Amino acid sequence: MQLRCWVAGVVLASLVVLGAPAMAAEGGVEQADPTVKDGSLSMAEVYLTIGLAGAAAFTIAVSVIGAGYAVGRIGSAALGAAAEHPELLTRSLLFVALAEGLAVLGFAVAMLIVMRIP
């Protein structure tokens, strides 16, 4: 079952990667290369933009997945502790909020990376 999910994910990802240029070229209208007009963008700047956008997407994805995993683990432990000792609920919710801070910090770092895009 797990192997089937991996294969389906790889197939869908390859369709997106390989099918996007085909769908973009389907319009029939010849589009000019953005690096040639006015000489304002070089290929290095285009690749830098793509790299920074990928880095920002990777940063936010990893931080949100990590925060979700942490909140799931800490939240279940906090509710288990609160079921036995209700006075621990407020103290344990603090740890859940700290885990949520991971996603916020990942978002902040991603925004700093996006601000570097030319």
Secondary structure, DSSP 8 states (H G I E B T S, - for coil): -HHHHHHHHHHHHHHHHHHHHHHHHTT------TTTGGG---HHHHHHHHHHHHHHHHHHHHHHHHHHHHHHHHHHHHHHHHHH-GGGHHHHHHHHHHHHHHHHHHHHHHHHHHTT--
